[in-house]
Amino acid sequence: MKLLRVGALGAEKPAILDDDGKIRDLSGVIDDVAGDNLSDVTISKLRDLDLSSLPAIEGSPRIGACVANVGKFICIGLNYADHAAEAGMDLPQEPVVFFKATSAIMGANDDVEIPRNSVKTDWEVELGVVIGKAAKYVNVEDALDHVAGYCVVNDLSERDFQLHRSGQWVKGKSADTFGPIGPYLVTRDEVPDPQNLDMYLEVNGKRYQNGSTKTMHFNVATVVSHLSQFMSLQPGDVISTGTPPGVGMGQKPETYLKVGDKIELGISGLGTQVQTVIQG
């Protein structure tokens, strides 16, 4: 299933995409795509619905972040062998973990803001993992049972803030609009192998990133298990699992986003995002 949230910012309602690509209103069934509604039990009930009986949402509504009330927005750094090489860094011995502020989260097609005083705003297409069942000290073999589904994430970054402002990556990762997620939350039953997904990102029609989750250093199950050893993961938490090569910082010369740029990114089976860059 493809779950989404549509409507004006702060007034989104839950929805589902039917087999014909029509958006159907789920607000009479669940209150939002969030929390306990991401459980296997609720998702199973949604799967049994007759979607044709649900009200159709006509037109082209704004698509909000595909998950509401995200408690933690956790990111994994240097998790693609080819990206680590691009960055001139060694592959880590265990997952590199940092956080983005949840206030960075926005809809897949909302405008991206370049922060004030930014000189190096960059892009990163990433596979997002949404937790559906609380996870604490889970083993690798059981880790994917705790996943509700997957989504596209653009892990936008301000490299100067990230690398030269007292070493705090979170400073370069957390500006408003730096976390588009969606357009859909695709339930895990539709993603039988999260390690076999093609992904891409283009700026102004030029393809910069063209990768696959096959080259992840630590796979999704390992990441979920690893994180659960250090913190409990709760329904609705989002994990952004790293990016393949082709980021702006890795270009020669380095290339960064500027006002007016158009970003398009996507992952096979999970949909696409399209953003316009504006000044924050």
Steps between C-alpha positions, in 0.01 A plus 500: 500500500596859444391719790526877484381820662341778296389855566633833616797509736376413848162383371595182313269201505589134450452346159581194294583455134274252323599269215399762244719766656205685653540649847238372744412667830583287807390752762184299572714197579809634681578841641848524345793306360684494828574311820292192569335528159830371359464166679465173313146467635384835363681458171336160458159659553577767243605234253157338532312819415298537184680808377230580246264566792722778635447863392727605213711810547479689174743739342866533590514554876821583681670184621633536853763299682395136477522449878371731772629562852845358436672451833854445375660575165813285504762503225783267407816653360755358254285193440578446131843373405512712185389816684763453773762476227361817340530679834854370551402326823548145622198275542395500866531192720141548618220733388566872534190647667377859512165674524307754299256727682143385437417863413695439177230260378282616212297370207669336205430786259519800732759772434851449638638803684866595487581607858629846576881518478511173308775454244482122445143365497517145364269210406486130595244247378446236769281204585280584798391227742189559712465305824162332557563298816709603800852358482739454790798265494373321189722265303574536132281203407190662651576863421289538186192381693515839673483695174166640382631602161734710292511843339721739307703750704702798379759543777585858416819626659690825545858377474669806647273484806545123517877481476632833627268605780650320802459156348128473564344331197152580631563870433542432132208258479212663684397819323131538427405305180815283517296180543248432223346153557262324264296537288383163630562262782518172309423211734770239540301225329546694174877524552614139529868593471600847623855422387407494133357846429629737234520865597582826324517876544507775240550876525367708210468182294861390552536164672749515785409191701426166338538222754349199667439384854708195399812700588395574858781418744255416781166369375161608636466205740847565644426871542169442680653237728804717573296807589277295730802415714542867590144635506150367470346559159135603506222482239538794266874545547674557167847369416681645200751237394772683306564614145681371192768709326427813301442761768595859428798489734644215291491686168808650342463787548263477794144589399228621735136598482399854412171688491283386209649153468264207444572172680348170397573173681347158530536137603354210304153415626496782755415798283672828417551840655527833314615813682575861412779674688420837660677732742420439866 
